[in-house]
């Protein structure tokens, strides 16, 4: 059961990293700070996958929303596999 908690914690932390990065992108002073740059290095590799396929609608980029949904489905899939294996 500890494995489930560890995996859930990792996904929760990454979900918060993505959400904070998305909010920070609206605030230039946070986005350009060292924390913003760290969040960018952690978030952009994952978000860039979705940005390749989902173009912005006007000034609105909906790819992070899709990325968060996909992250949830990935977490559910991994938890299901762990449940099956363990």
N, CA, C and O atoms as CSV, one atom per row, in Angstrom:
chain,resi,resn,atom,element,x,y,z
A,1,UNK,N,N,0.808,-1.197,0.000
A,1,UNK,CA,C,0.000,0.000,0.000
A,1,UNK,C,C,0.855,1.266,0.000
A,1,UNK,O,O,0.402,2.322,-0.442
A,2,UNK,N,N,2.081,1.163,0.491
A,2,UNK,CA,C,2.982,2.311,0.490
A,2,UNK,C,C,3.297,2.744,-0.934
A,2,UNK,O,O,3.466,3.933,-1.205
A,3,UNK,N,N,3.377,1.783,-1.839
A,3,UNK,CA,C,3.651,2.095,-3.242
A,3,UNK,C,C,2.567,2.987,-3.820
A,3,UNK,O,O,2.874,3.934,-4.546
A,4,UNK,N,N,1.318,2.710,-3.518
A,4,UNK,CA,C,0.213,3.527,-4.012
A,4,UNK,C,C,0.317,4.961,-3.488
A,4,UNK,O,O,0.076,5.919,-4.223
A,5,UNK,N,N,0.676,5.094,-2.220
A,5,UNK,CA,C,0.795,6.431,-1.629
A,5,UNK,C,C,1.936,7.215,-2.264
A,5,UNK,O,O,1.809,8.415,-2.508
A,6,UNK,N,N,3.051,6.538,-2.530
A,6,UNK,CA,C,4.197,7.204,-3.141
A,6,UNK,C,C,3.845,7.671,-4.552
A,6,UNK,O,O,4.130,8.813,-4.915
A,7,UNK,N,N,3.237,6.809,-5.337
A,7,UNK,CA,C,2.852,7.169,-6.708
A,7,UNK,C,C,1.832,8.297,-6.683
A,7,UNK,O,O,1.936,9.239,-7.468
A,8,UNK,N,N,0.858,8.218,-5.803
A,8,UNK,CA,C,-0.153,9.263,-5.699
A,8,UNK,C,C,0.484,10.582,-5.296
A,8,UNK,O,O,0.118,11.628,-5.834
A,9,UNK,N,N,1.425,10.560,-4.368
A,9,UNK,CA,C,2.103,11.776,-3.932
A,9,UNK,C,C,2.915,12.398,-5.066
A,9,UNK,O,O,2.904,13.616,-5.241
A,10,UNK,N,N,3.611,11.576,-5.830
A,10,UNK,CA,C,4.401,12.083,-6.957
A,10,UNK,C,C,3.500,12.770,-7.976
A,10,UNK,O,O,3.814,13.866,-8.442
A,11,UNK,N,N,2.392,12.142,-8.323
A,11,UNK,CA,C,1.473,12.746,-9.289
A,11,UNK,C,C,0.837,14.014,-8.734
A,11,UNK,O,O,0.643,14.977,-9.476
A,12,UNK,N,N,0.511,14.032,-7.452
A,12,UNK,CA,C,-0.073,15.219,-6.845
A,12,UNK,C,C,0.913,16.380,-6.867
A,12,UNK,O,O,0.539,17.508,-7.190
A,13,UNK,N,N,2.157,16.113,-6.529
A,13,UNK,CA,C,3.180,17.168,-6.551
A,13,UNK,C,C,3.350,17.693,-7.967
A,13,UNK,O,O,3.421,18.905,-8.171
A,14,UNK,N,N,3.418,16.791,-8.959
A,14,UNK,CA,C,3.602,17.244,-10.332
A,14,UNK,C,C,2.388,18.030,-10.822
A,14,UNK,O,O,2.529,18.993,-11.575
A,15,UNK,N,N,1.208,17.621,-10.399
A,15,UNK,CA,C,-0.008,18.359,-10.769
A,15,UNK,C,C,0.056,19.786,-10.209
A,15,UNK,O,O,-0.298,20.739,-10.904
A,16,UNK,N,N,0.504,19.935,-8.963
A,16,UNK,CA,C,0.652,21.266,-8.375
A,16,UNK,C,C,1.725,22.074,-9.096
A,16,UNK,O,O,1.563,23.278,-9.296
A,17,UNK,N,N,2.817,21.424,-9.489
A,17,UNK,CA,C,3.863,22.114,-10.253
A,17,UNK,C,C,3.273,22.666,-11.546
A,17,UNK,O,O,3.528,23.816,-11.901
A,18,UNK,N,N,2.491,21.860,-12.247
A,18,UNK,CA,C,1.872,22.321,-13.492
A,18,UNK,C,C,0.911,23.481,-13.249
A,18,UNK,O,O,0.924,24.464,-13.990
A,19,UNK,N,N,0.094,23.372,-12.234
A,19,UNK,CA,C,-0.888,24.425,-11.958
A,19,UNK,C,C,-0.183,25.732,-11.573
A,19,UNK,O,O,-0.563,26.804,-12.044
A,20,UNK,N,N,0.829,25.643,-10.729
A,20,UNK,CA,C,1.569,26.849,-10.343
A,20,UNK,C,C,2.267,27.452,-11.551
A,20,UNK,O,O,2.312,28.674,-11.695
A,21,UNK,N,N,2.818,26.601,-12.428
A,21,UNK,CA,C,3.481,27.096,-13.639
A,21,UNK,C,C,2.486,27.801,-14.561
A,21,UNK,O,O,2.799,28.843,-15.136
A,22,UNK,N,N,1.308,27.240,-14.699
A,22,UNK,CA,C,0.278,27.841,-15.554
A,22,UNK,C,C,-0.129,29.207,-15.000
A,22,UNK,O,O,-0.251,30.171,-15.756
A,23,UNK,N,N,-0.336,29.292,-13.700
A,23,UNK,CA,C,-0.697,30.574,-13.085
A,23,UNK,C,C,0.466,31.559,-13.190
A,23,UNK,O,O,0.254,32.742,-13.456
A,24,UNK,N,N,1.691,31.078,-12.983
A,24,UNK,CA,C,2.869,31.950,-13.061
A,24,UNK,C,C,3.065,32.503,-14.468
A,24,UNK,O,O,3.638,33.580,-14.635
A,25,UNK,N,N,2.597,31.778,-15.479
A,25,UNK,CA,C,2.764,32.270,-16.849
A,25,UNK,C,C,1.945,33.538,-17.106
A,25,UNK,O,O,2.221,34.267,-18.059
A,26,UNK,N,N,0.949,33.805,-16.272
A,26,UNK,CA,C,0.155,35.022,-16.395
A,26,UNK,C,C,0.807,36.199,-15.678
A,26,UNK,O,O,0.428,37.350,-15.894
A,27,UNK,N,N,1.790,35.909,-14.822
A,27,UNK,CA,C,2.442,36.935,-14.014
A,27,UNK,C,C,3.916,37.014,-14.401
A,27,UNK,O,O,4.718,36.202,-13.939
A,28,UNK,N,N,4.285,37.983,-15.246
A,28,UNK,CA,C,5.662,38.035,-15.763
A,28,UNK,C,C,6.738,38.092,-14.678
A,28,UNK,O,O,7.803,37.501,-14.853
A,29,UNK,N,N,6.495,38.783,-13.568
A,29,UNK,CA,C,7.514,38.883,-12.532
A,29,UNK,C,C,7.773,37.535,-11.862
A,29,UNK,O,O,8.895,37.279,-11.426
A,30,UNK,N,N,6.774,36.678,-11.772
A,30,UNK,CA,C,6.961,35.334,-11.208
A,30,UNK,C,C,7.539,34.413,-12.270
A,30,UNK,O,O,8.413,33.594,-11.986
A,31,UNK,N,N,7.051,34.549,-13.482
A,31,UNK,CA,C,7.458,33.685,-14.592
A,31,UNK,C,C,8.952,33.801,-14.886
A,31,UNK,O,O,9.590,32.814,-15.253
A,32,UNK,N,N,9.512,35.001,-14.727
A,32,UNK,CA,C,10.930,35.235,-15.019
A,32,UNK,C,C,11.835,35.037,-13.807
A,32,UNK,O,O,13.053,35.167,-13.930
A,33,UNK,N,N,11.283,34.731,-12.662
A,33,UNK,CA,C,12.085,34.540,-11.455
A,33,UNK,C,C,12.778,33.175,-11.488
A,33,UNK,O,O,12.441,32.337,-12.325
A,34,UNK,N,N,13.731,32.942,-10.599
A,34,UNK,CA,C,14.376,31.618,-10.542
A,34,UNK,C,C,13.377,30.488,-10.285
A,34,UNK,O,O,13.526,29.394,-10.829
A,35,UNK,N,N,12.372,30.744,-9.467
A,35,UNK,CA,C,11.345,29.717,-9.217
A,35,UNK,C,C,10.562,29.443,-10.494
A,35,UNK,O,O,10.267,28.290,-10.810
A,36,UNK,N,N,10.225,30.494,-11.225
A,36,UNK,CA,C,9.512,30.334,-12.487
A,36,UNK,C,C,10.328,29.555,-13.503
A,36,UNK,O,O,9.786,28.742,-14.252
A,37,UNK,N,N,11.619,29.801,-13.530
A,37,UNK,CA,C,12.485,29.071,-14.456
A,37,UNK,C,C,12.599,27.597,-14.067
A,37,UNK,O,O,12.663,26.730,-14.937
A,38,UNK,N,N,12.624,27.312,-12.768
A,38,UNK,CA,C,12.631,25.923,-12.310
A,38,UNK,C,C,11.323,25.229,-12.696
A,38,UNK,O,O,11.324,24.101,-13.187
A,39,UNK,N,N,10.212,25.927,-12.466
A,39,UNK,CA,C,8.915,25.363,-12.850
A,39,UNK,C,C,8.852,25.128,-14.349
A,39,UNK,O,O,8.266,24.143,-14.799
A,40,UNK,N,N,9.448,26.020,-15.123
A,40,UNK,CA,C,9.477,25.866,-16.577
A,40,UNK,C,C,10.254,24.619,-16.976
A,40,UNK,O,O,9.818,23.865,-17.846
A,41,UNK,N,N,11.403,24.400,-16.343
A,41,UNK,CA,C,12.199,23.207,-16.666
A,41,UNK,C,C,11.477,21.917,-16.295
A,41,UNK,O,O,11.675,20.884,-16.935
A,42,UNK,N,N,10.645,21.974,-15.269
A,42,UNK,CA,C,9.904,20.785,-14.863
A,42,UNK,C,C,8.641,20.567,-15.694
A,42,UNK,O,O,8.234,19.427,-15.916
A,43,UNK,N,N,8.020,21.653,-16.154
A,43,UNK,CA,C,6.714,21.565,-16.803
A,43,UNK,C,C,6.772,21.518,-18.320
A,43,UNK,O,O,6.012,20.776,-18.943
A,44,UNK,N,N,7.655,22.293,-18.920
A,44,UNK,CA,C,7.658,22.443,-20.380
A,44,UNK,C,C,7.854,21.138,-21.154
A,44,UNK,O,O,7.203,20.962,-22.185
A,45,UNK,N,N,8.719,20.210,-20.713
A,45,UNK,CA,C,8.831,18.968,-21.492
A,45,UNK,C,C,7.500,18.223,-21.633
A,45,UNK,O,O,7.200,17.674,-22.693
A,46,UNK,N,N,6.712,18.210,-20.566
A,46,UNK,CA,C,5.414,17.542,-20.613
A,46,UNK,C,C,4.395,18.365,-21.393
A,46,UNK,O,O,3.668,17.822,-22.225
A,47,UNK,N,N,4.334,19.669,-21.133
A,47,UNK,CA,C,3.349,20.518,-21.804
A,47,UNK,C,C,3.627,20.674,-23.295
A,47,UNK,O,O,2.696,20.839,-24.083
A,48,UNK,N,N,4.886,20.625,-23.686
A,48,UNK,CA,C,5.220,20.803,-25.108
A,48,UNK,C,C,4.635,19.692,-25.972
A,48,UNK,O,O,4.350,19.911,-27.150
A,49,UNK,N,N,4.457,18.520,-25.411
A,49,UNK,CA,C,3.828,17.416,-26.154
A,49,UNK,C,C,2.431,17.835,-26.603
A,49,UNK,O,O,2.048,17.595,-27.749
A,50,UNK,N,N,1.684,18.447,-25.722
A,50,UNK,CA,C,0.308,18.834,-26.024
A,50,UNK,C,C,0.246,20.095,-26.883
A,50,UNK,O,O,-0.677,20.257,-27.682
A,51,UNK,N,N,1.209,20.977,-26.725
A,51,UNK,CA,C,1.232,22.206,-27.522
A,51,UNK,C,C,1.514,21.919,-28.994
A,51,UNK,O,O,1.144,22.714,-29.858
A,52,UNK,N,N,2.157,20.808,-29.287
A,52,UNK,CA,C,2.400,20.441,-30.681
A,52,UNK,C,C,1.105,20.085,-31.403
A,52,UNK,O,O,0.985,20.307,-32.608
A,53,UNK,N,N,0.147,19.542,-30.682
A,53,UNK,CA,C,-1.087,19.050,-31.302
A,53,UNK,C,C,-2.289,19.955,-31.100
A,53,UNK,O,O,-3.246,19.889,-31.871
A,54,UNK,N,N,-2.256,20.802,-30.074
A,54,UNK,CA,C,-3.403,21.642,-29.751
A,54,UNK,C,C,-2.980,23.100,-29.891
A,54,UNK,O,O,-2.286,23.633,-29.025
A,55,UNK,N,N,-3.394,23.744,-30.975
A,55,UNK,CA,C,-3.015,25.155,-31.150
A,55,UNK,C,C,-3.823,26.055,-30.217
A,55,UNK,O,O,-4.927,25.697,-29.808
A,56,UNK,N,N,-3.275,27.216,-29.884
A,56,UNK,CA,C,-4.033,28.168,-29.054
A,56,UNK,C,C,-5.266,28.667,-29.801
A,56,UNK,O,O,-5.263,28.780,-31.027
A,57,UNK,N,N,-6.305,28.958,-29.053
A,57,UNK,CA,C,-7.518,29.538,-29.607
A,57,UNK,C,C,-7.471,31.021,-29.272
A,57,UNK,O,O,-7.792,31.425,-28.154
A,58,UNK,N,N,-7.071,31.823,-30.241
A,58,UNK,CA,C,-6.859,33.247,-29.973
A,58,UNK,C,C,-5.687,33.407,-29.022
A,58,UNK,O,O,-4.571,32.982,-29.320
A,59,UNK,N,N,-5.947,34.025,-27.872
A,59,UNK,CA,C,-4.913,34.192,-26.855
A,59,UNK,C,C,-4.985,33.120,-25.779
A,59,UNK,O,O,-4.220,33.155,-24.815
A,60,UNK,N,N,-5.890,32.175,-25.933
A,60,UNK,CA,C,-6.115,31.165,-24.900
A,60,UNK,C,C,-5.466,29.847,-25.316
A,60,UNK,O,O,-5.770,29.298,-26.375
A,61,UNK,N,N,-4.575,29.353,-24.471
A,61,UNK,CA,C,-3.903,28.077,-24.695
A,61,UNK,C,C,-4.596,27.024,-23.836
A,61,UNK,O,O,-4.461,27.032,-22.612
A,62,UNK,N,N,-5.339,26.116,-24.474
A,62,UNK,CA,C,-6.062,25.095,-23.719
A,62,UNK,C,C,-5.253,23.812,-23.546
A,62,UNK,O,O,-5.717,22.870,-22.904
A,63,UNK,N,N,-4.052,23.769,-24.111
A,63,UNK,CA,C,-3.252,22.548,-23.996
A,63,UNK,C,C,-2.922,22.182,-22.542
A,63,UNK,O,O,-2.864,20.989,-22.244
A,64,UNK,N,N,-2.702,23.131,-21.614
A,64,UNK,CA,C,-2.468,22.714,-20.227
A,64,UNK,C,C,-3.661,22.005,-19.589
A,64,UNK,O,O,-3.488,21.125,-18.747
A,65,UNK,N,N,-4.863,22.389,-19.992
A,65,UNK,CA,C,-6.051,21.716,-19.460
A,65,UNK,C,C,-6.071,20.270,-19.923
A,65,UNK,O,O,-6.320,19.360,-19.133
A,66,UNK,N,N,-5.807,20.063,-21.209
A,66,UNK,CA,C,-5.755,18.709,-21.750
A,66,UNK,C,C,-4.623,17.927,-21.093
A,66,UNK,O,O,-4.774,16.741,-20.801
A,67,UNK,N,N,-3.482,18.592,-20.858
A,67,UNK,CA,C,-2.341,17.942,-20.218
A,67,UNK,C,C,-2.681,17.485,-18.801
A,67,UNK,O,O,-2.266,16.405,-18.380
A,68,UNK,N,N,-3.433,18.300,-18.066
A,68,UNK,CA,C,-3.840,17.906,-16.712
A,68,UNK,C,C,-4.790,16.715,-16.741
A,68,UNK,O,O,-4.675,15.811,-15.913
A,69,UNK,N,N,-5.728,16.706,-17.684
A,69,UNK,CA,C,-6.614,15.545,-17.824
A,69,UNK,C,C,-5.810,14.296,-18.174
A,69,UNK,O,O,-6.037,13.228,-17.606
A,70,UNK,N,N,-4.873,14.430,-19.108
A,70,UNK,CA,C,-4.045,13.292,-19.506
A,70,UNK,C,C,-3.221,12.790,-18.327
A,70,UNK,O,O,-3.066,11.582,-18.149
A,71,UNK,N,N,-2.692,13.706,-17.521
A,71,UNK,CA,C,-1.923,13.306,-16.344
A,71,UNK,C,C,-2.783,12.498,-15.387
A,71,UNK,O,O,-2.318,11.519,-14.802
A,72,UNK,N,N,-4.032,12.903,-15.226
A,72,UNK,CA,C,-4.951,12.147,-14.374
A,72,UNK,C,C,-5.165,10.737,-14.926
A,72,UNK,O,O,-5.135,9.766,-14.169
A,73,UNK,N,N,-5.380,10.616,-16.235
A,73,UNK,CA,C,-5.596,9.302,-16.827
A,73,UNK,C,C,-4.341,8.428,-16.743
A,73,UNK,O,O,-4.438,7.213,-16.568
A,74,UNK,N,N,-3.174,9.044,-16.868
A,74,UNK,CA,C,-1.925,8.306,-16.712
A,74,UNK,C,C,-1.801,7.789,-15.280
A,74,UNK,O,O,-1.406,6.645,-15.056
A,75,UNK,N,N,-2.140,8.637,-14.322
A,75,UNK,CA,C,-2.091,8.214,-12.921
A,75,UNK,C,C,-3.042,7.051,-12.665
A,75,UNK,O,O,-2.667,6.074,-12.017
A,76,UNK,N,N,-4.258,7.149,-13.162
A,76,UNK,CA,C,-5.229,6.069,-12.978
A,76,UNK,C,C,-4.716,4.787,-13.623
A,76,UNK,O,O,-4.855,3.706,-13.051
A,77,UNK,N,N,-4.126,4.901,-14.807
A,77,UNK,CA,C,-3.589,3.720,-15.485
A,77,UNK,C,C,-2.462,3.081,-14.698
A,77,UNK,O,O,-2.420,1.860,-14.552
A,78,UNK,N,N,-1.556,3.886,-14.194
A,78,UNK,CA,C,-0.438,3.345,-13.410
A,78,UNK,C,C,-0.945,2.716,-12.118
A,78,UNK,O,O,-0.471,1.655,-11.713
A,79,UNK,N,N,-1.902,3.365,-11.478
A,79,UNK,CA,C,-2.460,2.785,-10.242
A,79,UNK,C,C,-3.165,1.460,-10.531
A,79,UNK,O,O,-3.088,0.529,-9.729
A,80,UNK,N,N,-3.845,1.370,-11.661
A,80,UNK,CA,C,-4.513,0.119,-12.024
A,80,UNK,C,C,-3.492,-0.975,-12.276
A,80,UNK,O,O,-3.675,-2.113,-11.843
A,81,UNK,N,N,-2.421,-0.637,-12.975
A,81,UNK,CA,C,-1.368,-1.630,-13.232
A,81,UNK,C,C,-0.719,-2.071,-11.916
A,81,UNK,O,O,-0.474,-3.259,-11.709
A,82,UNK,N,N,-0.443,-1.118,-11.037
A,82,UNK,CA,C,0.129,-1.477,-9.733
A,82,UNK,C,C,-0.806,-2.364,-8.933
A,82,UNK,O,O,-0.368,-3.306,-8.271
A,83,UNK,N,N,-2.090,-2.062,-8.995
A,83,UNK,CA,C,-3.078,-2.888,-8.294
A,83,UNK,C,C,-3.087,-4.311,-8.841
A,83,UNK,O,O,-3.257,-5.278,-8.098
A,84,UNK,N,N,-2.903,-4.418,-10.140
A,84,UNK,CA,C,-2.906,-5.727,-10.776
A,84,UNK,C,C,-1.628,-6.495,-10.451
A,84,UNK,O,O,-1.673,-7.709,-10.250
A,85,UNK,N,N,-0.493,-5.804,-10.398
A,85,UNK,CA,C,0.795,-6.449,-10.175
A,85,UNK,C,C,1.008,-6.782,-8.705
A,85,UNK,O,O,1.502,-7.859,-8.371
A,86,UNK,N,N,0.634,-5.858,-7.830
A,86,UNK,CA,C,0.935,-6.054,-6.400
A,86,UNK,C,C,-0.122,-6.869,-5.730
A,86,UNK,O,O,-0.032,-7.132,-4.531
